[in-house]
Amino acid sequence: MDNRYSSFQEFAQAFEKKWVTIAIEHGLVNEPMDIYLAKVRKKALFVWKKNKGDEWIERQGYTIVDRNLDKEGIFDKKLGRGRPRKHEDDRLHHAIHVRLDEETYQKLLSLCQKNNLDLSETIRMLIKKG
C-alpha cells in the first residue's frame, strides 16, 4: 500500500481496504465485522491526526502517513525535496524530442527572448497559434 495521500478520504479508503482483507481472512462476518470496521475507521482518523495529515496537505499537496509511530508518537517530517508535484489536472502528459538545424534553433531562441518565455512555452505557443 502506497503511503502518499492527497486527502483523508483517500487514506481512509486504503486503510480500511487493507484491514477488511485481513478481517475476511480471519472469518469476521456480520456484527463482529461491523464492530471491527468501526474500530478501523476510528484508528484511521487517529493515525491521520497523529501524522498531521491536513497540515502536510496544505504545505505540500500530499502527506506521507507513517502507521508505525514510535513511542514518542510523532516526529517532524521534512518537506518534500525537489519540484513539488502538480495536481493531476495540471500535469502535461506527453514529452517529445526534436532535432533542429542551427538556423531553426536560433530562430526559436530569438522568439524565446522576444516573448520572455522558455523553450517549451514558446513551442506550445507556436503550436496553439497553428
TAWO-V39235 format. One record per helix or strand of 3 or more residues. SS is the DSSP state (alpha for helix, beta for strand). FROM is the first residue (numbers start at 1). TO is the last residue. If there is no record, write none. Layout:
ss=SS from=FROM to=TO
ss=SS from=FROM to=TO
This chain:
ss=alpha from=8 to=25
ss=alpha from=30 to=50
ss=alpha from=53 to=60
ss=alpha from=88 to=90
ss=alpha from=102 to=115
ss=alpha from=119 to=129
